[in-house]
Amino acid sequence: MVHKAVAFYKKNGKAKALAELMKSPGPFVDRDLYVSVYTLDGLLVAHINPKIVGKNLIDLRDVDGKPFVRERMEAARTVANGWQDYKYYNPVSRKVEPKRMYWERHDDLIFASGAYKKG
């Protein structure tokens, strides 16, 4: 899904891509899979929950205290993509669940999507 979002971004530009990524339902949402986009300093610029877009989430921690946004942004400064594990609220099950996230840096934006691991 991240590759699809980055390809759409490259073809259609930032404004159109960010708007499409925020649509729910939309072309970048599949059940509990969706794409979020951050700036390198932790500002959330696209997400299916419009209430949190525009907020800096660099200090957000999961239920175990893991600063997962900060870790992702720090990694993105040195490598172009990567994987990350943490726990987050699943909008489908409405529970906090383990999540495996893939992220990719493009034009100083971090595109990320993850799947919830069913226990």
C-alpha positions in Angstrom: 0.0 0.0 0.0 2.9 2.4 0.7 4.3 1.8 -2.8 0.9 2.5 -4.3 0.6 5.8 -2.3 4.1 6.9 -3.3 3.4 6.2 -6.9 0.2 8.2 -6.7 2.1 11.1 -5.0 4.8 11.1 -7.7 2.2 11.1 -10.5 -0.4 13.5 -9.0 1.6 15.8 -6.6 1.5 16.4 -2.9 -1.8 18.2 -2.5 -3.9 15.7 -4.4 -2.1 12.7 -2.9 -2.5 13.9 0.7 -6.2 14.6 0.1 -6.7 11.1 -1.4 -4.9 9.4 1.5 -7.3 11.0 4.0 -10.5 9.6 2.4 -12.1 6.8 4.4 -13.5 4.9 2.6 -11.0 5.6 -0.1 -8.5 4.1 -2.5 -5.8 3.8 0.2 -8.0 2.2 2.9 -8.6 -1.6 3.1 -10.3 -2.7 6.3 -7.7 -1.9 9.0 -5.0 -1.0 6.5 -4.4 2.7 5.6 -1.5 5.0 4.8 -0.4 7.8 7.1 2.1 10.5 6.1 4.5 12.5 8.4 7.1 15.1 8.0 10.6 14.3 9.3 9.9 16.3 12.4 6.8 14.2 13.3 4.0 16.4 12.0 1.1 14.2 10.7 0.0 15.5 7.3 -2.3 12.7 6.2 -4.3 10.1 8.1 -7.8 8.6 7.9 -8.6 10.3 11.2 -8.8 14.0 10.3 -8.9 15.0 14.0 -5.2 14.2 14.4 -3.9 15.6 11.1 -1.8 18.7 11.6 -0.6 17.6 15.0 3.0 16.9 15.8 3.1 13.3 17.1 6.9 13.0 17.6 6.4 12.2 21.3 3.5 9.8 20.9 4.2 6.5 22.7 2.5 3.1 22.5 1.0 1.4 25.5 4.4 0.0 26.4 6.0 3.5 26.3 7.8 3.0 23.0 8.2 6.4 21.2 7.4 4.8 17.8 6.9 8.0 15.8 10.3 9.4 17.1 12.0 6.0 16.3 10.6 6.1 12.8 11.6 9.7 12.1 15.1 9.1 13.4 15.5 6.0 11.2 14.2 7.8 8.2 17.0 10.4 8.5 19.6 7.7 7.7 17.7 5.0 5.6 15.1 5.3 2.9 12.7 2.7 4.3 12.2 0.2 7.0 9.9 -1.9 9.3 8.7 -1.2 12.8 6.8 -3.1 15.5 4.6 -1.4 18.1 1.1 -1.5 19.6 -1.7 0.8 18.4 -5.4 1.2 18.3 -7.1 -0.8 15.6 -10.0 1.1 14.1 -11.7 -2.1 13.0 -11.5 -4.2 16.2 -11.5 -1.1 18.4 -8.7 -2.6 20.5 -5.0 -1.9 21.0 -3.1 -4.6 19.1 0.4 -5.4 18.0 1.2 -3.7 14.6 3.9 -4.3 12.0 4.6 -1.0 10.1 6.4 -0.5 6.8 7.5 3.1 6.1 9.3 4.8 3.2 10.8 8.3 2.9 10.1 10.3 -0.2 10.7 14.1 -0.6 11.2 14.5 3.1 7.8 12.9 3.8 7.4 9.5 5.5 4.7 7.3 4.0 3.7 4.5 6.4 1.2 1.6 6.5 0.9 -1.3 8.8 -1.0 -4.5 9.5 -2.3 -5.5 12.9 -1.2 -8.8 14.1 -4.0 -10.9 15.4 -3.0 -12.7 18.6 
